[in-house]
Amino acid sequence: MGRKLSEKPFKALRLKIMDVYDTQDAFAKAMGMSKCALSQRLSGKTAWKMSDVSRACEKLNIPEDQAHVYFFS
């Protein structure tokens, strides 16, 4: 079955961002992207590029072999 309508995409990633950076704005700045660009990725409107996934894993201390938990579930 698909995701519930009330469920936001990338929930685990959002929680990790809040844990490490406190705000999505601070994470966007660390990633070198605009708040809007990050918001579009977190809402599923724009796909994550593999280079962004790798950089996000580095910034959030996520082992790359665990990226699927945050980006592909």
Backbone bond lengths (Angstrom), bond angles and torsions (degrees), N, CA, C in turn:
res aa  C-N    CA-C-N  psi(-1)  N-CA   C-N-CA  omega(-1)  CA-C   N-CA-C  phi
1 M - - - 1.448 - - 1.514 110.88 -
2 G 1.318 116.58 153.77 1.463 121.28 179.72 1.513 112.37 -79.29
3 R 1.280 114.60 -179.81 1.452 122.26 179.83 1.525 109.90 -72.23
4 K 1.312 117.47 146.50 1.455 122.01 175.70 1.525 109.07 -67.41
5 L 1.310 116.19 146.38 1.460 120.05 -178.78 1.520 112.52 -58.82
6 S 1.316 117.13 -33.75 1.471 120.11 -177.78 1.529 112.88 -78.81
7 E 1.330 117.20 -10.95 1.458 121.66 -177.16 1.525 110.20 -84.97
8 K 1.311 117.40 126.83 1.465 121.46 178.34 1.516 110.08 -80.84
9 P 1.337 116.44 142.20 1.466 118.43 175.98 1.536 110.77 -68.04
10 F 1.307 115.28 156.93 1.473 122.14 175.30 1.533 113.00 60.27
11 K 1.330 117.17 37.40 1.471 120.98 -178.22 1.534 112.03 -58.39
12 A 1.337 116.52 -46.27 1.474 119.44 -179.70 1.528 110.76 -62.16
13 L 1.324 116.52 -39.51 1.464 120.33 179.22 1.531 110.70 -66.09
14 R 1.304 116.92 -42.80 1.470 120.54 178.59 1.528 110.92 -59.44
15 L 1.335 116.09 -43.01 1.465 120.07 179.11 1.525 111.44 -65.15
16 K 1.329 116.84 -39.52 1.476 121.04 178.77 1.526 110.17 -65.30
17 I 1.335 117.06 -41.76 1.470 120.88 177.85 1.526 109.97 -59.67
18 M 1.331 116.99 -44.70 1.473 120.21 -179.39 1.537 110.62 -65.95
19 D 1.324 116.19 -36.18 1.459 120.53 -179.63 1.530 111.55 -66.44
20 V 1.325 116.78 -41.79 1.465 121.04 -174.77 1.532 112.53 -89.19
21 Y 1.334 117.73 -41.05 1.471 121.10 -172.72 1.530 114.81 -112.03
22 D 1.296 118.59 -6.11 1.469 124.43 -178.21 1.531 113.32 72.48
23 T 1.333 118.59 -39.37 1.462 120.69 -179.63 1.525 110.33 -136.38
24 Q 1.323 115.33 154.62 1.461 120.30 174.99 1.519 110.34 -67.65
25 D 1.330 116.88 -32.33 1.467 120.88 178.47 1.526 110.91 -60.63
26 A 1.324 117.13 -44.95 1.466 120.96 -179.82 1.528 110.63 -64.90
27 F 1.334 116.49 -38.66 1.462 119.85 178.24 1.525 110.92 -67.10
28 A 1.318 117.37 -42.24 1.470 121.22 178.07 1.521 109.97 -57.40
29 K 1.322 116.34 -44.26 1.469 120.59 179.46 1.534 110.42 -63.06
30 A 1.330 116.96 -43.42 1.463 120.75 179.16 1.523 111.28 -63.69
31 M 1.324 116.31 -31.44 1.465 121.68 179.78 1.528 112.27 -81.14
32 G 1.340 116.42 -12.69 1.454 119.82 -178.12 1.510 112.70 75.06
33 M 1.337 116.00 30.50 1.464 119.80 178.32 1.521 109.18 -129.56
34 S 1.304 115.49 161.38 1.460 119.53 179.99 1.531 110.23 -73.26
35 K 1.318 115.31 160.04 1.466 120.52 176.34 1.526 109.91 -59.96
36 C 1.318 116.12 -37.67 1.461 121.84 179.63 1.528 111.06 -64.04
37 A 1.322 117.04 -44.20 1.469 121.31 179.85 1.527 110.47 -62.14
38 L 1.318 117.14 -42.79 1.460 120.60 178.33 1.524 110.09 -65.38
39 S 1.302 117.20 -44.31 1.461 121.48 179.61 1.526 111.31 -58.53
40 Q 1.319 116.91 -41.66 1.463 120.54 179.34 1.521 111.29 -65.20
41 R 1.312 117.28 -36.62 1.467 120.26 177.48 1.520 110.83 -70.33
42 L 1.327 117.58 -43.07 1.461 120.95 -178.77 1.525 112.73 -69.93
43 S 1.316 117.12 -22.51 1.465 120.12 178.16 1.528 111.84 -90.55
44 G 1.330 116.79 -6.75 1.449 121.13 179.65 1.522 113.88 84.83
45 K 1.326 117.47 6.85 1.469 120.77 179.98 1.521 112.19 -77.54
46 T 1.332 116.55 -27.31 1.461 122.62 178.05 1.523 107.73 -126.57
47 A 1.314 116.27 135.38 1.466 120.51 179.78 1.530 110.97 -72.79
48 W 1.314 115.30 148.74 1.463 121.03 173.99 1.521 108.71 -78.48
49 K 1.321 117.42 130.60 1.464 122.25 172.10 1.525 107.47 -77.54
50 M 1.315 116.73 149.06 1.468 119.60 179.60 1.522 111.57 -59.91
51 S 1.327 117.79 -34.03 1.465 120.02 178.43 1.534 110.39 -65.66
52 D 1.338 117.27 -35.67 1.465 120.82 177.21 1.526 111.03 -70.58
53 V 1.332 116.12 -38.82 1.468 120.03 177.42 1.531 109.45 -60.94
54 S 1.328 116.85 -46.23 1.476 120.69 179.48 1.520 111.24 -61.30
55 R 1.345 116.95 -44.60 1.464 120.77 -179.74 1.530 110.52 -65.92
56 A 1.326 117.32 -41.13 1.470 120.68 178.99 1.524 110.43 -63.46
57 C 1.330 117.11 -42.36 1.466 120.17 177.47 1.525 110.66 -58.83
58 E 1.313 116.14 -42.22 1.471 120.59 178.78 1.532 110.53 -63.17
59 K 1.333 116.97 -47.79 1.469 121.45 -177.13 1.525 112.03 -66.63
60 L 1.342 116.66 -31.46 1.462 120.95 -176.13 1.529 112.74 -99.87
61 N 1.331 116.69 6.35 1.471 121.99 -179.62 1.524 111.95 56.60
62 I 1.325 115.70 42.43 1.459 121.84 176.61 1.522 107.27 -100.57
63 P 1.335 117.73 121.21 1.463 118.50 175.79 1.537 108.66 -59.72
64 E 1.326 117.06 136.99 1.472 119.93 -176.24 1.519 112.49 -58.98
65 D 1.337 117.57 -26.43 1.462 118.31 177.84 1.532 112.01 -75.06
66 Q 1.336 116.71 -3.86 1.470 121.88 175.16 1.526 112.18 -108.53
67 A 1.330 117.71 2.81 1.466 121.45 -178.00 1.524 111.88 -56.60
68 H 1.318 117.33 -34.35 1.471 120.10 -178.59 1.526 112.32 -59.51
69 V 1.323 117.13 -30.48 1.463 120.84 -179.91 1.532 110.23 -64.78
70 Y 1.311 116.87 -34.69 1.463 121.73 -174.83 1.520 113.89 -97.46
71 F 1.323 117.84 -29.64 1.462 120.66 -172.01 1.525 115.28 -114.18
72 F 1.328 117.94 -20.35 1.462 119.12 -171.44 1.514 113.44 -129.09
73 S 1.314 117.75 27.31 1.472 118.56 179.63 1.513 110.93 -114.57
